[in-house]
Amino acid sequence: MKILIVGGGGREHAIAVSLARDERVTEIVCAPGNGGISGIARCVPVKATDIEGQVSLAKAEKPDLVVVAPDDPLALGLVDRLTECGIRAFGPTKLAAEIEASKSFAKGLMAKYGIPTAECGVFDDIEAAKAYIREKGAPIVVKADGLALGKGVTVASTLEEALAAVDSAMGDGVFGAAGNRVVIEECLFGPEVSMLCFTDGKTIKTMVPSQDHKRALDGDKGPNTGGMGAISPVPCYTKEVHERCIREIYEPTVAAMNAEGRPFKGVLYFGLMLTAAGPKVIEYNCRFGDPETQAVLPRLESSLLEIMLAITEERLSGVPVEWDSGACAAVVLASGGYPGAYRTGYPISGIEEAEAMGAKVFHAGTKLDGGKTVTSGGRVLAVSCRADTLGKALDSAYACASKISFENMHFRKDIGHGAR
């Protein structure tokens, strides 16, 4: 089978590696891809957000399946366009993807169907938003309503920080149209857990739990990023917590989307906070998380291709989804300055040495330049290692990461802290 993957980051590299394990996969095309993906797929320079360009590419390539991985093309309706053209696509429709593309929609859905989440207010007016913040006090969370590359959330410890976040989003327009509306939430406390789930709109099958590390600096300090590393499993996510989440969050969300006429087919991501009052939803994503995917998919023992095909055909209930009993850790190597300004084009060394030690190095912000791999983005690589325990996986990931270098390389040294 021929597969077309839309996207070009670490998540897409991990998806490509998993799909390539299936003997039925004869060719993978990726658009736009990156320097690492080019080792296992033919990369075509079409932007993920170029909807008509992607449709034209799919018509020309005639793949058996198109995997739409990033949030933006899903929110722009790429799956709908491909389906209209008779091309089989994996991912939710534009209506279903709004569960991530609009935080205000997601909060309204949870309120309507009694899915536990933080108390919030939604604002289109900057002064009304500021008045709400002054009324509620700090700490408080300010979120851009739309898609902002994982950077549209400010966990403000002071009123001044929260008011500045509103000014930045609504006044200065740093997130573009995504920040014209803001969602302001109470600040929840407890361990965070990411749960990715496969669903065909009828059946939901959970993946293994993972935990992202969003802050740029050690000790969970610094600005929010797209994610600086991930671990799987998460010790605090017990069997009892899992069963409660299935009952109170996962299954009710799928049912709610059906009731709203937005059946969800694809990967539904639940960002959870395990509070003293029980698990609550922080956010939904309409696709595989990044970098969670780089810590989760290496643990998948079943065929990802078969799971994806089953979802498109609404027969997930009959397909096994099995995972190894060990652990996986992924450490992100980023460009110095990320998530702010940073420079690119630096040669990368040591990837082969890291992989010789047992790591899988997933490329995110890389490209080939004259046959050499160089940096091309903020998050450059994710060094992923499996082991029988989380502690061993983390030790291996850091040992392998130490073999890799590029100018101004930055990474957190405390991924998985407190979870060993």
C-alpha positions in Angstrom: 0.0 0.0 0.0 1.1 3.6 -0.7 0.7 6.1 2.2 0.7 9.9 2.0 1.5 11.6 5.3 0.7 15.3 5.6 3.1 17.2 7.9 6.8 17.6 8.6 7.6 17.3 12.3 8.7 14.8 14.9 5.2 13.4 15.2 5.0 12.7 11.5 8.4 11.0 11.6 7.2 8.8 14.4 4.0 8.0 12.4 6.1 7.2 9.3 8.4 4.8 11.3 5.4 3.0 12.8 3.6 2.6 9.4 6.8 1.4 7.7 6.9 -1.6 10.0 3.8 -3.0 8.3 4.8 -5.3 5.4 1.8 -4.1 3.4 3.3 -0.6 3.2 5.3 -0.4 -0.1 5.8 3.3 -0.3 5.5 6.4 1.9 5.2 9.9 0.6 5.4 12.9 3.0 4.5 16.5 2.4 6.4 18.5 3.3 8.5 16.1 5.4 11.9 16.9 6.9 15.5 15.7 6.8 14.9 12.6 8.9 11.7 11.6 7.2 13.4 11.7 3.9 15.3 8.5 5.0 12.2 6.4 4.8 9.8 8.5 2.7 9.8 10.5 -0.5 9.3 14.1 0.6 7.4 16.6 -1.5 7.6 20.3 -0.7 3.9 21.1 -0.2 2.9 22.9 2.9 0.6 21.1 5.3 -1.7 24.1 5.3 -1.9 24.3 1.4 -5.2 22.5 1.2 -5.6 22.6 -2.5 -1.9 21.7 -3.0 -2.3 18.7 -0.8 -5.5 17.6 -2.6 -3.7 18.0 -6.0 -0.7 15.9 -4.6 -3.1 13.2 -3.4 -4.8 13.1 -6.8 -1.4 12.8 -8.5 0.1 10.2 -6.2 -3.1 8.1 -5.8 -2.2 6.8 -2.3 -4.3 4.1 -0.6 -4.5 6.2 2.5 -3.7 9.8 3.4 -2.8 10.4 7.1 -3.5 14.1 8.0 -1.3 14.5 11.1 -1.2 18.3 12.1 -4.0 20.3 13.6 -4.0 23.2 11.1 -4.9 21.2 7.9 -7.5 19.2 10.0 -9.1 22.5 11.1 -9.0 23.8 7.6 -11.0 20.8 6.3 -8.4 18.7 4.4 -10.0 15.4 5.4 -13.4 16.7 4.0 -11.8 17.8 0.7 -10.0 14.5 0.3 -13.1 12.5 1.1 -15.1 14.6 -1.5 -12.5 13.5 -4.1 -12.9 9.9 -3.2 -9.5 9.6 -1.5 -9.4 7.7 1.8 -8.1 9.9 4.6 -7.3 9.3 8.3 -8.3 12.2 10.6 -11.4 14.1 11.8 -13.6 16.3 9.7 -13.4 20.1 10.0 -16.5 20.1 12.2 -15.0 17.4 14.5 -11.6 19.1 14.6 -13.2 22.2 16.1 -12.8 20.4 19.4 -9.2 21.6 19.3 -9.5 24.5 16.9 -11.9 26.4 19.2 -11.3 26.3 23.0 -14.6 28.1 23.5 -16.4 25.3 21.6 -14.6 22.7 23.6 -15.5 24.4 26.9 -19.1 24.7 25.9 -19.2 21.0 24.9 -17.9 20.0 28.3 -20.3 22.3 30.1 -23.3 21.0 28.2 -22.5 17.3 28.7 -21.1 17.4 32.2 -17.5 16.6 31.4 -15.3 17.7 34.3 -13.1 20.7 33.5 -12.0 24.0 34.9 -14.4 26.9 35.5 -13.9 29.5 32.8 -15.1 32.7 31.0 -14.9 33.4 27.2 -14.3 36.9 26.0 -14.2 38.8 22.7 -13.7 42.1 24.5 -10.4 43.0 26.0 -11.7 45.1 28.8 -14.3 42.5 29.8 -11.5 39.9 29.9 -9.4 42.1 32.1 -12.3 42.7 34.5 -12.9 39.0 34.8 -9.2 38.5 35.7 -9.3 41.2 38.4 -12.5 39.6 39.8 -11.1 36.1 39.9 -7.5 36.9 40.9 -4.4 34.9 40.3 -3.1 32.3 39.6 -5.2 32.0 36.5 -4.9 30.6 33.0 -5.2 32.7 29.8 -5.7 30.8 26.5 -6.0 32.0 22.9 -9.2 30.5 21.6 -7.7 29.2 18.3 -4.7 27.3 17.2 -1.4 28.8 18.3 1.2 26.0 17.8 0.9 24.9 21.4 2.1 28.4 22.6 -1.2 30.2 23.2 -1.5 29.3 26.9 -0.2 31.4 29.8 -0.4 30.0 33.3 -0.2 33.4 35.1 1.0 33.5 38.7 0.2 37.2 39.1 -2.5 39.5 37.9 0.0 41.6 36.0 1.1 38.5 34.1 -2.5 37.5 33.3 -3.4 41.1 32.1 -0.2 41.2 30.0 -1.2 37.9 28.4 -4.6 39.3 27.4 -2.9 42.4 26.0 -0.5 40.2 24.0 -3.2 38.0 22.5 -6.0 40.5 22.0 -4.2 43.8 21.8 -0.9 43.0 20.1 -2.2 40.1 18.0 0.8 37.9 18.6 -1.3 34.8 17.8 -3.1 36.4 14.9 -6.8 35.7 14.6 -6.4 32.8 17.0 -6.1 35.4 19.9 -9.1 37.6 19.0 -11.1 35.6 21.5 -9.6 34.3 24.8 -10.7 31.7 27.3 -9.8 32.5 30.9 -9.8 29.5 33.3 -9.3 28.8 36.9 -5.8 27.3 37.6 -6.0 23.6 38.3 -3.4 21.8 40.4 -2.1 18.3 40.2 -0.1 16.0 37.8 -0.7 16.5 34.1 -1.3 13.4 31.9 -1.8 13.1 28.2 -4.1 10.3 27.0 -4.3 9.7 23.2 -7.2 7.6 22.0 -8.1 5.9 18.8 -11.8 6.2 17.9 -14.0 5.5 14.9 -16.9 7.5 16.4 -18.4 4.4 17.9 -15.6 2.5 19.7 -12.8 4.2 21.7 -9.5 2.5 22.4 -7.0 4.2 24.6 -3.3 4.3 24.0 -0.8 4.2 26.9 -0.6 7.3 29.1 2.1 9.9 28.6 3.2 13.1 30.1 4.5 16.1 28.2 6.8 18.8 29.6 5.7 22.1 28.2 7.9 24.7 29.9 11.2 25.6 28.2 13.4 25.4 31.3 14.2 22.9 34.1 11.9 23.0 37.1 8.9 23.7 34.9 10.0 27.3 34.4 10.1 29.6 31.5 7.6 30.1 28.6 5.3 27.4 27.3 6.6 25.5 24.2 5.3 22.9 21.9 6.8 20.4 24.3 10.3 19.7 25.5 10.0 16.0 26.2 7.6 13.2 27.1 7.5 10.0 29.1 5.3 6.9 29.0 3.9 5.5 31.2 2.9 7.9 34.0 3.1 6.3 37.5 0.3 8.5 39.0 -2.1 7.4 36.3 -3.4 4.3 38.0 -5.9 1.7 36.9 -8.5 3.3 39.1 -7.9 6.7 37.6 -8.0 5.2 34.1 -11.4 3.6 34.7 -12.8 6.8 36.1 -11.5 8.7 33.0 -13.2 6.2 30.7 -16.4 6.5 32.5 -16.5 10.3 33.1 -14.4 11.8 30.3 -13.4 9.6 27.3 -16.6 7.8 26.4 -18.8 10.9 27.3 -16.8 13.1 24.9 -17.2 10.7 22.0 -20.9 10.5 22.7 -21.2 14.3 23.0 -19.5 14.8 19.6 -22.0 12.3 18.1 -24.9 14.1 19.8 -23.7 17.4 18.3 -23.6 15.9 14.8 -19.8 16.0 14.7 -18.7 12.3 14.9 -15.0 12.1 15.6 -12.9 9.6 13.7 -9.1 9.6 14.2 -7.0 10.3 17.3 -8.6 12.2 20.1 -6.2 13.6 22.6 -7.2 14.4 26.2 -5.0 16.7 28.2 -5.8 15.9 31.8 -5.1 17.4 35.2 -5.4 14.9 38.1 -6.8 17.2 40.7 -7.7 16.4 44.3 -11.3 16.4 43.2 -10.6 14.0 40.4 -9.4 14.1 36.8 -10.4 17.1 34.7 -9.9 18.0 31.1 -7.4 20.9 30.4 -7.7 20.6 26.6 -8.6 18.4 23.7 -6.5 17.9 20.6 -7.8 16.4 17.4 -4.7 14.5 16.5 -1.5 12.8 17.8 0.3 15.0 20.3 3.9 16.1 19.8 6.2 15.0 21.5 3.9 12.5 23.2 3.7 10.5 20.0 7.5 10.0 20.1 7.1 8.3 23.5 3.9 6.4 22.8 4.1 5.0 19.3 7.4 3.1 20.0 5.4 1.1 22.5 2.7 0.1 20.0 2.9 -3.7 19.2 -0.2 -3.8 16.9 -0.2 -2.6 13.3 -0.8 1.2 13.2 -1.8 0.8 9.5 -4.5 -1.7 10.4 -5.8 0.5 13.2 -6.0 3.5 10.9 -7.8 1.5 8.2 -10.2 0.2 10.8 -11.1 3.7 11.9 -11.8 4.9 8.4 -14.1 1.9 8.0 -15.7 2.2 11.4 -14.6 -1.3 12.5 -12.2 -0.5 15.3 -14.0 -2.7 17.8 -12.7 -5.8 16.0 -9.0 -4.7 15.8 -6.5 -5.4 18.6 -4.6 -2.5 20.0 -1.7 -3.9 22.1 1.2 -2.2 23.9 4.4 -3.3 25.4 4.7 -3.5 29.2 7.8 -1.3 29.4 8.5 2.4 29.1 9.7 5.0 26.7 11.2 8.5 27.2 11.7 11.2 24.6 14.0 14.2 25.2 13.6 17.1 22.8 16.7 18.9 21.5 15.8 22.5 20.6 17.4 25.6 19.1 18.7 28.1 21.6 16.1 30.8 22.2 13.1 28.6 21.4 10.2 29.3 21.8 11.3 32.9 21.1 13.7 34.0 18.4 16.4 31.5 17.3 18.7 30.9 14.4 18.8 27.9 12.1 21.1 26.3 9.5 23.5 24.7 12.0 25.0 21.3 11.1 24.0 18.5 13.4 26.4 15.8 14.5 26.1 12.6 16.5 22.7 11.3 15.3 24.3 8.0 14.0 26.1 7.5 17.3 22.9 8.0 19.3 21.0 5.5 17.2 23.9 3.0 17.5 23.4 3.2 21.2 19.8 2.1 20.8 17.9 5.4 20.5 15.4 6.3 17.8 16.0 9.9 16.9 12.9 11.5 15.5 13.5 14.6 13.3 11.3 17.7 13.7 13.1 20.9 12.6 15.8 19.5 10.3 16.5 19.6 6.6 19.2 18.3 4.2 21.6 20.9 2.9 24.3 19.6 0.6 23.9 16.1 1.9 24.3 17.2 5.5 21.5 17.4 8.2 21.1 21.0 9.5 18.7 22.7 11.9 15.6 24.3 10.4 13.2 24.8 13.3 12.7 25.5 17.0 12.3 21.9 18.1 15.0 20.0 16.2 15.1 16.4 17.3 13.5 14.1 19.9 15.8 11.3 21.3 13.5 8.4 22.1 14.6 5.3 24.1 12.7 2.2 25.3 13.5 0.1 28.3 11.8 -2.1 30.8 11.5 0.7 33.4 11.0 4.4 33.1 14.2 5.2 34.9 16.3 3.1 32.5 14.5 4.7 29.5 15.3 8.2 30.8 18.9 7.3 31.5 19.3 5.9 28.0 17.6 8.9 26.4 20.0 11.3 28.1 23.0 9.2 27.4 22.1 9.1 23.7 21.3 12.8 23.6 24.7 13.6 24.9 26.2 12.2 21.7 24.3 14.8 19.6 25.4 18.4 19.1 24.7 21.5 17.1 25.4 25.2 17.8 23.2 26.7 20.6 21.5 23.4 21.3 19.2 23.5 24.3 17.3 20.7 26.2 15.7 20.2 29.5 17.7 18.0 31.9 14.8 17.0 34.1 12.3 15.3 31.8 10.5 12.7 33.9 11.5 14.3 37.2 9.6 12.8 40.1 8.3 9.9 37.9 11.2 7.5 38.0 
